[in-house]
Amino acid sequence: MAVMENSKPTVEINALKFTYPGIDGHPPPGSTPLINDFTLTLNAGDRCLLVGSNGAGKTTILKIIGGKHMVEPEMVKVLGRSAFHDTALTSSGDLSYLGGEVPIQMDVSAEKMIFGVLDIDLSWRMHKVSDGQRRRVQICMGLLKPFKVLLLDEITVDLDVLARADLLRFLRKECEERGATIIYATHIFDGLENWPSHIVCLGFSFSKTI
Ligand SMILES: Nc1ncnc2c1ncn2[C@@H]1O[C@H](COP(=O)(O)OP(=O)(O)OP(=O)(O)O)[C@@H](O)[C@H]1O
């Protein structure tokens, strides 16, 4: 059962509009916004899958929610605040983004993550490990503080089937037991049948009730 800290949404995106700036720092005149009129509300415990074709804007949306691109504060609120304008959201660990090389944070014993979920061998030499093994260590190193909202940008791509299943099971528990909210952008749907509470496909969206 989800732990609801309060009834306020954890993520509120309201008619979000975004265009990457041109060389002069402004959107090119007459350009069509990459993100146009995107609206989404998530609550504690929700797990949202973000899908869409290459270039649809998944990473861009996660980065906007994570405070890495500036938008008007009322368009995107995380825990009632604008992540771009209120950097304490990310520095506290309440809001975490993992994509590329950026680590995530999570309240869990290192032992459980290292040996139970990610199955890391402490004797691995980092210059000799595979991409998937390196990814496991990277995820592990980020799982240090409790998060309330977690943004995952295709982080499981290098993991093998079992490691990915373990991680997804673990993340689901974080939502159900701690009331965390997760948005996960991916192209890999295997094993995700019962994972999300919401599915957003860029271009159109719908919610699945759990
Ligand atoms: N910093 C940037 N400046 C200008 N355009 C960008 C920038 N980053 C991304 N884009 C463009 O914005 C569009 C959306 O990119 P984004 O990375 O958000 O898509 P995505 O849905 O995550 O794609 P993929 O599934 O391939 O990861 C693409 O056309 C991309 O070229």
The ligand as an ORCA input file, in Angstrom:
! r2SCAN-3c Opt
* xyz 0 1
  N      20.626     20.982    -26.084
  C      19.859     20.917    -27.184
  N      19.781     21.958    -28.037
  C      19.003     21.909    -29.126
  N      18.228     20.843    -29.465
  C      18.265     19.784    -28.649
  C      19.076     19.761    -27.462
  N      18.898     18.563    -26.845
  C      18.019     17.883    -27.607
  N      17.632     18.607    -28.680
  C      16.680     18.200    -29.720
  O      15.412     18.074    -29.100
  C      14.719     16.954    -29.644
  C      14.283     16.041    -28.499
  O      15.426     15.466    -27.900
  P      15.312     14.498    -26.648
  O      16.698     14.069    -26.303
  O      14.510     15.165    -25.594
  O      14.459     13.281    -27.252
  P      14.186     11.818    -26.655
  O      12.711     11.560    -26.774
  O      14.776     11.674    -25.304
  O      14.966     10.932    -27.707
  P      15.676      9.479    -27.591
  O      14.580      8.474    -27.498
  O      16.434      9.384    -28.854
  O      16.568      9.522    -26.377
  C      15.632     16.295    -30.654
  O      15.269     16.741    -31.932
  C      17.009     16.823    -30.276
  O      17.843     16.930    -31.392
*
